[in-house]
Amino acid sequence: MSIQSLNPATEEIVASFDPLSESDLQDVLDSTAESWTAWKLKSYSERAGLLKKAAEQLRIQSKKLAEIMAVEMGKPVRMGEGEALKCAAVCEYYADEGEGMLAPVPVEGVGRKAYITFEPLGTVLTVMPWNFPFWQVFRIAAPSLMAGNTVVLKHASNVPQCALAIEKIFVDAGFPANVFRTLLIGAGQVETVLDHKSVFAVSLTGSEHAGQKVASAAGARLKKSVMELGGSDPLIVLADADLEEAVKVATMSRCGNTGQTCIAAKRFIVMDEVYDEFLSRLTESMSNLVVGDPLDPKTDMGPMSSGPLRAELQKQVDRCVKVGGKILIGGSIPDGKGYYYPPTIVTDMPTSADVCKEELFGPVAMVFRVSSVDEAVTVANDTPFGLGGSVWSKDEDMAAKVASRIKTGCVFINSLVRSDVHLPFGGIGISGYGRELGSYGIREFVNVKPICIG
Ligand code: NDP
């Protein structure tokens, strides 16, 4: 079956590609393995220089890359350009900091002298989603390359042009051939890649289902995996919160990228004292978003990435209504071309309903009223996910105490939950395991090897 690029704003097929045959796939993997032998011997400064060149290309090409994202998965160009620049920043971050993060660490108390080294291991397979089609790739590729590994990318099947554009960035930057390769393959060929002797690990971002399949396949081969899966992040609004700022960030978090973000705030847990005011401000703010053509710079929210994902979201909204949820705005698929879905708010949900514990991957905010901090924490933790969350209060000490009780991979106070190059990023529970970014991210895919003398 061909790999198709379908414009979610027009529902038209814009490009189509043949997947790699098994023998072509083996050839690419062999070439990547061969390139590793020279790549791992390059100095950190040589690798850093090339990453800086990649950053330069990302900046030069950012407008064009944003257009590819808009046409393939519906991201408004303003946000797409920002995404390309964030990729440039992660390349520069690891170019500047990578050598220090992987410098030998001396250890006292054993032998005459001991130190820990961090050595590259071969090729990292990255299995990536369409929602941040550049950022998700670069945040794992930049540290892996800086550490001296080679990288192959199996991107989501609906973003083949993004996948090819990413490979081209590395070519344009002057990387040696086959150090980074895009594999245009279907999900069924991932096991073949894992079978290759040079591929020692896989990093996947996507759904729990995909995570289970790929982690099992890696486990069966005793290859390492990092899983960055879904989330159902709580945004907790305490009684003394700055509501104006909380609502601004809540809107951005829930509706940015048309709600298709793992670390979007998905459940809004609001103290009784400020519930009515928060809800009325959120309703106004979400209603004011400009929904439309992702190629128009004025657009805040484009279409969802595909028809099936929109249909799945509508089913979840219908299930909300079935268990007593009230729709304040939105809630149904509009007429016309394109996989658009309106900003939607659902209230009065019983927290025990199954749908409240699921990930809603679209611009649908579930708002819950609570009457105590303890209740807010209980509701926040009442999901098998554990990716991120935020707490809003003018009392930062109080907010920090609440943050320590939230069972997730990160919590932000009075701020947007985001993946930042400086901070380790990842989840607990069914949100996955392992960490990307910061110094933790670059150490996931290296051999942590002590050398002990005497
Ligand atoms: P998937 O999780 O299915 O896809 C993510 C990546 O995994 C793609 O490259 C996909 O390839 C690959 N993949 C999927 N199944 C397998 C498999 N069995 N073996 C090997 N590779 C596989 O995402 P969807 O696009 O289907 O989205 C479904 C749901 O996933 C969303 O509604 C959302 O809940 C969640 N999601 C979470 C993301 C996050 O950032 N945490 C990102 C995207 C989705 P292919 O495209 O070829 O199937």
Residues whose N, C-alpha, C, O or C-beta is under 5 A from the ligand:
A	BS01	NDP	V127 M128 P129 N131 K154 H155 A156 S157 N158 I185 G186 A187 V190 T205 G206 S207 A210 K213 V214 E228 L229 G230 C262 E359 F361
